[in-house]
Amino acid sequence: ASHRAPAGIGLSAAPHDEKPLNGWLGEAGHFTGSLEYEGRVRIDGWFHGTIYTRDLLEIGAAGKVDGKVHCAQALIAGQLEGSLVATERVTVLESAVIMGEITTPWIDVRPGAEWHGSVRVLRADEGKL
């Protein structure tokens, strides 16, 4: 059977749709460690550790990220446990479960998302994230 990386998870005309998918952790995948990358990466499996990028992180509906994330943009449909700092924006979709802290200048939380934690929204003039 062939495996194909999934298409984007919604939000037509959003900037993330323009970025090519550079990496993908499938539903059966488990990874522990550090990940640093450029472009767009999607997590549909289980990731434990730290993620750093100046680009986009997608957490698919089946994905779970446990640890620390620093990115420009995040699109979350799955589970995030830990902390996330996004320098540009975060979109939390209906199926998401957040357990931790998010810091960003712009956030969109869709109705139905589950949240156990805190969010800190910083204006651009409050300093770099």
N, CA, C and O atoms as a GROMACS GRO file, in nm:
protein
  516
    1ALA      N    1   0.084  -0.118   0.000
    1ALA     CA    2   0.000   0.000   0.000
    1ALA      C    3   0.088   0.123   0.000
    1ALA      O    4   0.191   0.126   0.067
    2SER      N    5   0.049   0.222  -0.073
    2SER     CA    6   0.128   0.345  -0.076
    2SER      C    7   0.080   0.438   0.034
    2SER      O    8  -0.036   0.433   0.075
    3HIS      N    9   0.170   0.522   0.079
    3HIS     CA   10   0.137   0.621   0.182
    3HIS      C   11   0.155   0.758   0.123
    3HIS      O   12   0.259   0.790   0.066
    4ARG      N   13   0.052   0.840   0.136
    4ARG     CA   14   0.061   0.977   0.088
    4ARG      C   15   0.045   1.070   0.206
    4ARG      O   16  -0.033   1.044   0.297
    5ALA      N   17   0.119   1.179   0.203
    5ALA     CA   18   0.101   1.282   0.305
    5ALA      C   19  -0.035   1.346   0.286
    5ALA      O   20  -0.078   1.367   0.172
    6PRO      N   21  -0.104   1.377   0.394
    6PRO     CA   22  -0.238   1.434   0.383
    6PRO      C   23  -0.234   1.577   0.332
    6PRO      O   24  -0.132   1.645   0.342
    7ALA      N   25  -0.344   1.621   0.278
    7ALA     CA   26  -0.358   1.760   0.236
    7ALA      C   27  -0.375   1.846   0.360
    7ALA      O   28  -0.384   1.794   0.471
    8GLY      N   29  -0.378   1.977   0.343
    8GLY     CA   30  -0.398   2.070   0.454
    8GLY      C   31  -0.528   2.040   0.527
    8GLY      O   32  -0.615   1.972   0.472
    9ILE      N   33  -0.543   2.090   0.648
    9ILE     CA   34  -0.660   2.056   0.727
    9ILE      C   35  -0.760   2.169   0.735
    9ILE      O   36  -0.816   2.195   0.841
   10GLY      N   37  -0.783   2.236   0.626
   10GLY     CA   38  -0.889   2.334   0.626
   10GLY      C   39  -0.840   2.476   0.614
   10GLY      O   40  -0.724   2.500   0.582
   11LEU      N   41  -0.926   2.570   0.641
   11LEU     CA   42  -0.897   2.711   0.638
   11LEU      C   43  -0.848   2.756   0.501
   11LEU      O   44  -0.733   2.798   0.488
   12SER      N   45  -0.932   2.746   0.402
   12SER     CA   46  -0.894   2.786   0.268
   12SER      C   47  -0.849   2.931   0.267
   12SER      O   48  -0.899   3.013   0.345
   13ALA      N   49  -0.757   2.961   0.179
   13ALA     CA   50  -0.699   3.094   0.161
   13ALA      C   51  -0.611   3.135   0.278
   13ALA      O   52  -0.571   3.252   0.286
   14ALA      N   53  -0.579   3.043   0.369
   14ALA     CA   54  -0.488   3.075   0.478
   14ALA      C   55  -0.344   3.063   0.428
   14ALA      O   56  -0.318   2.984   0.338
   15PRO      N   57  -0.252   3.140   0.485
   15PRO     CA   58  -0.113   3.137   0.438
   15PRO      C   59  -0.049   2.999   0.440
   15PRO      O   60   0.038   2.971   0.358
   16HIS      N   61  -0.090   2.910   0.534
   16HIS     CA   62  -0.028   2.778   0.542
   16HIS      C   63  -0.054   2.694   0.418
   16HIS      O   64   0.024   2.603   0.388
   17ASP      N   65  -0.162   2.723   0.344
   17ASP     CA   66  -0.192   2.645   0.224
   17ASP      C   67  -0.087   2.666   0.114
   17ASP      O   68  -0.074   2.583   0.025
   18GLU      N   69  -0.014   2.775   0.122
   18GLU     CA   70   0.085   2.807   0.019
   18GLU      C   71   0.218   2.738   0.043
   18GLU      O   72   0.300   2.728  -0.048
   19LYS      N   73   0.242   2.689   0.162
   19LYS     CA   74   0.370   2.627   0.195
   19LYS      C   75   0.366   2.478   0.162
   19LYS      O   76   0.271   2.409   0.197
   20PRO      N   77   0.470   2.428   0.093
   20PRO     CA   78   0.473   2.284   0.065
   20PRO      C   79   0.499   2.204   0.192
   20PRO      O   80   0.565   2.251   0.284
   21LEU      N   81   0.446   2.083   0.196
   21LEU     CA   82   0.466   1.993   0.310
   21LEU      C   83   0.607   1.935   0.300
   21LEU      O   84   0.637   1.861   0.207
   22ASN      N   85   0.693   1.968   0.396
   22ASN     CA   86   0.832   1.922   0.395
   22ASN      C   87   0.855   1.798   0.481
   22ASN      O   88   0.955   1.729   0.462
   23GLY      N   89   0.766   1.770   0.573
   23GLY     CA   90   0.784   1.654   0.659
   23GLY      C   91   0.652   1.611   0.718
   23GLY      O   92   0.559   1.690   0.732
   24TRP      N   93   0.645   1.483   0.753
   24TRP     CA   94   0.520   1.428   0.803
   24TRP      C   95   0.550   1.310   0.894
   24TRP      O   96   0.626   1.220   0.858
   25LEU      N   97   0.489   1.311   1.013
   25LEU     CA   98   0.494   1.198   1.105
   25LEU      C   99   0.356   1.136   1.102
   25LEU      O  100   0.260   1.194   1.154
   26GLY      N  101   0.344   1.017   1.042
   26GLY     CA  102   0.215   0.952   1.023
   26GLY      C  103   0.155   0.902   1.153
   26GLY      O  104   0.220   0.900   1.257
   27GLU      N  105   0.028   0.861   1.145
   27GLU     CA  106  -0.048   0.818   1.263
   27GLU      C  107   0.020   0.706   1.341
   27GLU      O  108   0.008   0.702   1.464
   28ALA      N  109   0.089   0.617   1.276
   28ALA     CA  110   0.155   0.506   1.345
   28ALA      C  111   0.293   0.545   1.397
   28ALA      O  112   0.360   0.464   1.462
   29GLY      N  113   0.336   0.668   1.369
   29GLY     CA  114   0.471   0.711   1.407
   29GLY      C  115   0.480   0.764   1.549
   29GLY      O  116   0.387   0.827   1.600
   30HIS      N  117   0.594   0.735   1.612
   30HIS     CA  118   0.628   0.786   1.744
   30HIS      C  119   0.769   0.844   1.734
   30HIS      O  120   0.858   0.781   1.678
   31PHE      N  121   0.789   0.964   1.790
   31PHE     CA  122   0.921   1.026   1.786
   31PHE      C  123   0.947   1.096   1.918
   31PHE      O  124   0.861   1.167   1.970
   32THR      N  125   1.066   1.075   1.973
   32THR     CA  126   1.111   1.145   2.093
   32THR      C  127   1.242   1.213   2.061
   32THR      O  128   1.335   1.149   2.010
   33GLY      N  129   1.252   1.343   2.090
   33GLY     CA  130   1.375   1.415   2.064
   33GLY      C  131   1.348   1.559   2.025
   33GLY      O  132   1.248   1.618   2.064
   34SER      N  133   1.442   1.614   1.947
   34SER     CA  134   1.432   1.753   1.902
   34SER      C  135   1.416   1.757   1.751
   34SER      O  136   1.476   1.678   1.679
   35LEU      N  137   1.335   1.851   1.705
   35LEU     CA  138   1.312   1.868   1.562
   35LEU      C  139   1.327   2.016   1.529
   35LEU      O  140   1.262   2.101   1.590
   36GLU      N  141   1.414   2.046   1.433
   36GLU     CA  142   1.430   2.181   1.382
   36GLU      C  143   1.418   2.173   1.232
   36GLU      O  144   1.482   2.088   1.169
   37TYR      N  145   1.338   2.261   1.171
   37TYR     CA  146   1.314   2.250   1.028
   37TYR      C  147   1.272   2.383   0.968
   37TYR      O  148   1.244   2.479   1.039
   38GLU      N  149   1.269   2.385   0.834
   38GLU     CA  150   1.215   2.497   0.758
   38GLU      C  151   1.097   2.445   0.678
   38GLU      O  152   1.094   2.328   0.641
   39GLY      N  153   1.000   2.532   0.651
   39GLY     CA  154   0.883   2.490   0.573
   39GLY      C  155   0.770   2.446   0.664
   39GLY      O  156   0.754   2.496   0.775
   40ARG      N  157   0.691   2.352   0.614
   40ARG     CA  158   0.572   2.305   0.684
   40ARG      C  159   0.589   2.158   0.720
   40ARG      O  160   0.626   2.076   0.636
   41VAL      N  161   0.561   2.125   0.846
   41VAL     CA  162   0.565   1.987   0.893
   41VAL      C  163   0.432   1.956   0.960
   41VAL      O  164   0.375   2.039   1.031
   42ARG      N  165   0.383   1.835   0.935
   42ARG     CA  166   0.255   1.790   0.992
   42ARG      C  167   0.280   1.669   1.082
   42ARG      O  168   0.350   1.576   1.044
   43ILE      N  169   0.222   1.673   1.200
   43ILE     CA  170   0.231   1.563   1.297
   43ILE      C  171   0.094   1.497   1.307
   43ILE      O  172  -0.002   1.559   1.352
   44ASP      N  173   0.085   1.371   1.265
   44ASP     CA  174  -0.037   1.292   1.282
   44ASP      C  175  -0.014   1.178   1.380
   44ASP      O  176  -0.108   1.109   1.418
   45GLY      N  177   0.110   1.159   1.422
   45GLY     CA  178   0.146   1.057   1.519
   45GLY      C  179   0.170   1.120   1.655
   45GLY      O  180   0.107   1.220   1.690
   46TRP      N  181   0.264   1.061   1.731
   46TRP     CA  182   0.295   1.108   1.865
   46TRP      C  183   0.436   1.163   1.867
   46TRP      O  184   0.530   1.093   1.830
   47PHE      N  185   0.452   1.288   1.910
   47PHE     CA  186   0.582   1.354   1.918
   47PHE      C  187   0.604   1.400   2.061
   47PHE      O  188   0.518   1.469   2.118
   48HIS      N  189   0.719   1.363   2.119
   48HIS     CA  190   0.755   1.406   2.254
   48HIS      C  191   0.892   1.473   2.246
   48HIS      O  192   0.990   1.410   2.205
   49GLY      N  193   0.899   1.600   2.284
   49GLY     CA  194   1.027   1.668   2.281
   49GLY      C  195   1.011   1.815   2.249
   49GLY      O  196   0.915   1.880   2.292
   50THR      N  197   1.107   1.868   2.173
   50THR     CA  198   1.106   2.010   2.138
   50THR      C  199   1.102   2.027   1.986
   50THR      O  200   1.163   1.950   1.911
   51ILE      N  201   1.029   2.128   1.943
   51ILE     CA  202   1.018   2.160   1.801
   51ILE      C  203   1.052   2.307   1.785
   51ILE      O  204   1.001   2.392   1.859
   52TYR      N  205   1.140   2.338   1.688
   52TYR     CA  206   1.174   2.477   1.658
   52TYR      C  207   1.167   2.497   1.507
   52TYR      O  208   1.226   2.422   1.430
   53THR      N  209   1.094   2.600   1.467
   53THR     CA  210   1.089   2.638   1.326
   53THR      C  211   1.051   2.784   1.314
   53THR      O  212   0.983   2.839   1.401
   54ARG      N  213   1.094   2.846   1.207
   54ARG     CA  214   1.049   2.982   1.175
   54ARG      C  215   0.932   2.977   1.079
   54ARG      O  216   0.892   3.078   1.021
   55ASP      N  217   0.876   2.858   1.063
   55ASP     CA  218   0.766   2.836   0.970
   55ASP      C  219   0.646   2.776   1.040
   55ASP      O  220   0.614   2.814   1.153
   56LEU      N  221   0.579   2.682   0.973
   56LEU     CA  222   0.450   2.630   1.017
   56LEU      C  223   0.457   2.489   1.075
   56LEU      O  224   0.525   2.402   1.020
   57LEU      N  225   0.388   2.469   1.185
   57LEU     CA  226   0.366   2.336   1.242
   57LEU      C  227   0.218   2.306   1.236
   57LEU      O  228   0.136   2.386   1.281
   58GLU      N  229   0.182   2.191   1.179
   58GLU     CA  230   0.044   2.143   1.181
   58GLU      C  231   0.038   2.021   1.271
   58GLU      O  232   0.120   1.930   1.261
   59ILE      N  233  -0.060   2.019   1.359
   59ILE     CA  234  -0.088   1.900   1.439
   59ILE      C  235  -0.223   1.850   1.391
   59ILE      O  236  -0.327   1.912   1.418
   60GLY      N  237  -0.222   1.737   1.320
   60GLY     CA  238  -0.345   1.680   1.265
   60GLY      C  239  -0.437   1.629   1.374
   60GLY      O  240  -0.396   1.620   1.490
   61ALA      N  241  -0.561   1.597   1.339
   61ALA     CA  242  -0.662   1.553   1.437
   61ALA      C  243  -0.617   1.431   1.516
   61ALA      O  244  -0.655   1.416   1.632
   62ALA      N  245  -0.537   1.343   1.456
   62ALA     CA  246  -0.488   1.224   1.525
   62ALA      C  247  -0.354   1.248   1.594
   62ALA      O  248  -0.303   1.160   1.663
   63GLY      N  249  -0.297   1.366   1.575
   63GLY     CA  250  -0.163   1.395   1.626
   63GLY      C  251  -0.162   1.437   1.772
   63GLY      O  252  -0.259   1.494   1.823
   64LYS      N  253  -0.049   1.408   1.838
   64LYS     CA  254  -0.027   1.451   1.975
   64LYS      C  255   0.116   1.501   1.988
   64LYS      O  256   0.211   1.430   1.955
   65VAL      N  257   0.130   1.624   2.035
   65VAL     CA  258   0.261   1.682   2.063
   65VAL      C  259   0.269   1.709   2.211
   65VAL      O  260   0.184   1.778   2.268
   66ASP      N  261   0.372   1.654   2.274
   66ASP     CA  262   0.396   1.667   2.417
   66ASP      C  263   0.535   1.727   2.433
   66ASP      O  264   0.635   1.660   2.408
   67GLY      N  265   0.542   1.854   2.475
   67GLY     CA  266   0.672   1.917   2.493
   67GLY      C  267   0.667   2.066   2.471
   67GLY      O  268   0.569   2.132   2.505
   68LYS      N  269   0.776   2.120   2.414
   68LYS     CA  270   0.790   2.263   2.391
   68LYS      C  271   0.799   2.290   2.242
   68LYS      O  272   0.873   2.223   2.170
   69VAL      N  273   0.722   2.390   2.196
   69VAL     CA  274   0.721   2.426   2.054
   69VAL      C  275   0.748   2.575   2.041
   69VAL      O  276   0.693   2.656   2.116
   70HIS      N  277   0.835   2.610   1.946
   70HIS     CA  278   0.857   2.750   1.908
   70HIS      C  279   0.846   2.754   1.756
   70HIS      O  280   0.924   2.690   1.686
   71CYS      N  281   0.749   2.830   1.704
   71CYS     CA  282   0.724   2.834   1.561
   71CYS      C  283   0.674   2.973   1.522
   71CYS      O  284   0.651   3.058   1.608
   72ALA      N  285   0.659   2.996   1.390
   72ALA     CA  286   0.596   3.118   1.344
   72ALA      C  287   0.445   3.102   1.348
   72ALA      O  288   0.374   3.188   1.400
   73GLN      N  289   0.396   2.990   1.292
   73GLN     CA  290   0.253   2.964   1.286
   73GLN      C  291   0.224   2.821   1.329
   73GLN      O  292   0.303   2.730   1.304
   74ALA      N  293   0.111   2.802   1.394
   74ALA     CA  294   0.067   2.668   1.432
   74ALA      C  295  -0.079   2.651   1.395
   74ALA      O  296  -0.162   2.740   1.415
   75LEU      N  297  -0.109   2.534   1.340
   75LEU     CA  298  -0.246   2.495   1.307
   75LEU      C  299  -0.271   2.366   1.384
   75LEU      O  300  -0.212   2.263   1.354
   76ILE      N  301  -0.360   2.371   1.484
   76ILE     CA  302  -0.376   2.259   1.576
   76ILE      C  303  -0.516   2.200   1.563
   76ILE      O  304  -0.616   2.267   1.590
   77ALA      N  305  -0.520   2.073   1.522
   77ALA     CA  306  -0.646   1.999   1.517
   77ALA      C  307  -0.642   1.882   1.615
   77ALA      O  308  -0.746   1.824   1.646
   78GLY      N  309  -0.524   1.848   1.664
   78GLY     CA  310  -0.505   1.736   1.755
   78GLY      C  311  -0.480   1.783   1.896
   78GLY      O  312  -0.543   1.878   1.944
   79GLN      N  313  -0.388   1.715   1.964
   79GLN     CA  314  -0.362   1.742   2.105
   79GLN      C  315  -0.225   1.805   2.124
   79GLN      O  316  -0.126   1.759   2.067
   80LEU      N  317  -0.220   1.910   2.205
   80LEU     CA  318  -0.096   1.974   2.244
   80LEU      C  319  -0.089   1.974   2.395
   80LEU      O  320  -0.178   2.026   2.463
   81GLU      N  321   0.019   1.916   2.449
   81GLU     CA  322   0.041   1.918   2.593
   81GLU      C  323   0.179   1.976   2.616
   81GLU      O  324   0.280   1.918   2.576
   82GLY      N  325   0.184   2.092   2.681
   82GLY     CA  326   0.311   2.159   2.704
   82GLY      C  327   0.299   2.307   2.674
   82GLY      O  328   0.198   2.370   2.706
   83SER      N  329   0.403   2.362   2.611
   83SER     CA  330   0.402   2.505   2.581
   83SER      C  331   0.428   2.529   2.433
   83SER      O  332   0.503   2.455   2.369
   84LEU      N  333   0.366   2.633   2.382
   84LEU     CA  334   0.383   2.671   2.242
   84LEU      C  335   0.398   2.823   2.235
   84LEU      O  336   0.314   2.896   2.288
   85VAL      N  337   0.504   2.868   2.170
   85VAL     CA  338   0.525   3.010   2.141
   85VAL      C  339   0.522   3.023   1.990
   85VAL      O  340   0.601   2.961   1.920
   86ALA      N  341   0.429   3.105   1.940
   86ALA     CA  342   0.419   3.130   1.796
   86ALA      C  343   0.441   3.279   1.773
   86ALA      O  344   0.374   3.363   1.834
   87THR      N  345   0.535   3.312   1.686
   87THR     CA  346   0.569   3.453   1.663
   87THR      C  347   0.468   3.525   1.574
   87THR      O  348   0.466   3.648   1.571
   88GLU      N  349   0.383   3.448   1.499
   88GLU     CA  350   0.287   3.511   1.410
   88GLU      C  351   0.142   3.481   1.448
   88GLU      O  352   0.065   3.573   1.477
   89ARG      N  353   0.104   3.352   1.449
   89ARG     CA  354  -0.037   3.320   1.476
   89ARG      C  355  -0.055   3.174   1.511
   89ARG      O  356   0.028   3.089   1.479
   90VAL      N  357  -0.168   3.147   1.578
   90VAL     CA  358  -0.208   3.011   1.614
   90VAL      C  359  -0.356   2.996   1.578
   90VAL      O  360  -0.438   3.084   1.609
   91THR      N  361  -0.390   2.885   1.513
   91THR     CA  362  -0.528   2.851   1.485
   91THR      C  363  -0.557   2.718   1.554
   91THR      O  364  -0.490   2.618   1.530
   92VAL      N  365  -0.658   2.718   1.642
   92VAL     CA  366  -0.698   2.599   1.717
   92VAL      C  367  -0.833   2.555   1.662
   92VAL      O  368  -0.933   2.625   1.678
   93LEU      N  369  -0.836   2.439   1.597
   93LEU     CA  370  -0.957   2.390   1.532
   93LEU      C  371  -1.049   2.318   1.630
   93LEU      O  372  -1.011   2.291   1.744
   94GLU      N  373  -1.169   2.286   1.584
   94GLU     CA  374  -1.276   2.228   1.666
   94GLU      C  375  -1.235   2.100   1.738
   94GLU      O  376  -1.278   2.076   1.851
   95SER      N  377  -1.152   2.019   1.675
   95SER     CA  378  -1.115   1.888   1.731
   95SER      C  379  -0.996   1.895   1.826
   95SER      O  380  -0.957   1.793   1.881
   96ALA      N  381  -0.939   2.012   1.846
   96ALA     CA  382  -0.816   2.026   1.925
   96ALA      C  383  -0.841   2.013   2.074
   96ALA      O  384  -0.948   2.046   2.125
   97VAL      N  385  -0.738   1.962   2.143
   97VAL     CA  386  -0.734   1.958   2.289
   97VAL      C  387  -0.601   2.020   2.331
   97VAL      O  388  -0.495   1.968   2.297
   98ILE      N  389  -0.608   2.129   2.405
   98ILE     CA  390  -0.488   2.201   2.450
   98ILE      C  391  -0.476   2.183   2.599
   98ILE      O  392  -0.570   2.210   2.674
   99MET      N  393  -0.358   2.136   2.645
   99MET     CA  394  -0.328   2.124   2.787
   99MET      C  395  -0.192   2.189   2.809
   99MET      O  396  -0.088   2.124   2.803
  100GLY      N  397  -0.196   2.319   2.835
  100GLY     CA  398  -0.071   2.390   2.854
  100GLY      C  399  -0.086   2.537   2.824
  100GLY      O  400  -0.193   2.595   2.841
  101GLU      N  401   0.024   2.597   2.779
  101GLU     CA  402   0.032   2.741   2.763
  101GLU      C  403   0.067   2.778   2.619
  101GLU      O  404   0.158   2.720   2.560
  102ILE      N  405  -0.005   2.875   2.565
  102ILE     CA  406   0.024   2.927   2.432
  102ILE      C  407   0.051   3.076   2.443
  102ILE      O  408  -0.022   3.149   2.509
  103THR      N  409   0.158   3.121   2.377
  103THR     CA  410   0.193   3.262   2.370
  103THR      C  411   0.204   3.300   2.223
  103THR      O  412   0.277   3.236   2.148
  104THR      N  413   0.131   3.404   2.182
  104THR     CA  414   0.128   3.444   2.042
  104THR      C  415   0.068   3.584   2.030
  104THR      O  416  -0.003   3.628   2.120
  105PRO      N  417   0.096   3.656   1.921
  105PRO     CA  418   0.030   3.785   1.902
  105PRO      C  419  -0.110   3.773   1.840
  105PRO      O  420  -0.187   3.869   1.844
  106TRP      N  421  -0.144   3.654   1.784
  106TRP     CA  422  -0.272   3.638   1.715
  106TRP      C  423  -0.320   3.495   1.734
  106TRP      O  424  -0.245   3.400   1.709
  107ILE      N  425  -0.444   3.479   1.780
  107ILE     CA  426  -0.497   3.344   1.801
  107ILE      C  427  -0.642   3.336   1.756
  107ILE      O  428  -0.720   3.430   1.773
  108ASP      N  429  -0.676   3.222   1.698
  108ASP     CA  430  -0.813   3.194   1.654
  108ASP      C  431  -0.850   3.058   1.713
  108ASP      O  432  -0.790   2.956   1.678
  109VAL      N  433  -0.948   3.057   1.801
  109VAL     CA  434  -0.993   2.932   1.863
  109VAL      C  435  -1.134   2.905   1.814
  109VAL      O  436  -1.226   2.984   1.836
  110ARG      N  437  -1.151   2.792   1.746
  110ARG     CA  438  -1.281   2.756   1.690
  110ARG      C  439  -1.370   2.694   1.797
  110ARG      O  440  -1.321   2.625   1.886
  111PRO      N  441  -1.501   2.719   1.789
  111PRO     CA  442  -1.594   2.660   1.886
  111PRO      C  443  -1.582   2.507   1.885
  111PRO      O  444  -1.576   2.444   1.780
  112GLY      N  445  -1.579   2.449   2.003
  112GLY     CA  446  -1.567   2.305   2.017
  112GLY      C  447  -1.429   2.261   2.064
  112GLY      O  448  -1.413   2.150   2.113
  113ALA      N  449  -1.330   2.348   2.049
  113ALA     CA  450  -1.195   2.314   2.096
  113ALA      C  451  -1.197   2.304   2.249
  113ALA      O  452  -1.268   2.377   2.317
  114GLU      N  453  -1.116   2.212   2.300
  114GLU     CA  454  -1.108   2.191   2.445
  114GLU      C  455  -0.978   2.253   2.494
  114GLU      O  456  -0.872   2.230   2.436
  115TRP      N  457  -0.986   2.332   2.602
  115TRP     CA  458  -0.868   2.406   2.648
  115TRP      C  459  -0.853   2.392   2.799
  115TRP      O  460  -0.946   2.421   2.874
  116HIS      N  461  -0.736   2.346   2.842
  116HIS     CA  462  -0.702   2.336   2.984
  116HIS      C  463  -0.565   2.400   2.999
  116HIS      O  464  -0.463   2.333   2.984
  117GLY      N  465  -0.563   2.527   3.028
  117GLY     CA  466  -0.435   2.595   3.038
  117GLY      C  467  -0.451   2.744   3.023
  117GLY      O  468  -0.553   2.800   3.063
  118SER      N  469  -0.350   2.808   2.965
  118SER     CA  470  -0.353   2.953   2.955
  118SER      C  471  -0.308   2.998   2.817
  118SER      O  472  -0.243   2.924   2.742
  119VAL      N  473  -0.346   3.120   2.785
  119VAL     CA  474  -0.302   3.182   2.661
  119VAL      C  475  -0.257   3.323   2.694
  119VAL      O  476  -0.319   3.393   2.774
  120ARG      N  477  -0.149   3.363   2.632
  120ARG     CA  478  -0.099   3.499   2.648
  120ARG      C  479  -0.088   3.559   2.508
  120ARG      O  480  -0.011   3.512   2.425
  121VAL      N  481  -0.166   3.662   2.483
  121VAL     CA  482  -0.165   3.729   2.354
  121VAL      C  483  -0.087   3.858   2.369
  121VAL      O  484  -0.125   3.948   2.444
  122LEU      N  485   0.024   3.866   2.295
  122LEU     CA  486   0.111   3.983   2.301
  122LEU      C  487   0.093   4.069   2.178
  122LEU      O  488   0.085   4.019   2.066
  123ARG      N  489   0.088   4.199   2.200
  123ARG     CA  490   0.088   4.291   2.086
  123ARG      C  491   0.228   4.295   2.027
  123ARG      O  492   0.327   4.267   2.096
  124ALA      N  493   0.237   4.329   1.901
  124ALA     CA  494   0.366   4.332   1.833
  124ALA      C  495   0.465   4.426   1.902
  124ALA      O  496   0.586   4.399   1.899
  125ASP      N  497   0.418   4.534   1.963
  125ASP     CA  498   0.509   4.628   2.027
  125ASP      C  499   0.552   4.587   2.167
  125ASP      O  500   0.624   4.661   2.233
  126GLU      N  501   0.509   4.472   2.214
  126GLU     CA  502   0.549   4.424   2.347
  126GLU      C  503   0.680   4.348   2.344
  126GLU      O  504   0.724   4.296   2.447
  127GLY      N  505   0.742   4.340   2.230
  127GLY     CA  506   0.872   4.273   2.224
  127GLY      C  507   0.864   4.145   2.144
  127GLY      O  508   0.756   4.094   2.113
  128LYS      N  509   0.981   4.095   2.110
  128LYS     CA  510   0.988   3.971   2.031
  128LYS      C  511   0.954   3.850   2.115
  128LYS      O  512   0.983   3.843   2.234
  129LEU      N  513   0.891   3.756   2.050
  129LEU     CA  514   0.857   3.629   2.116
  129LEU      C  515   0.972   3.532   2.101
  129LEU      O  516   0.964   3.419   2.150
   0.00000   0.00000   0.00000
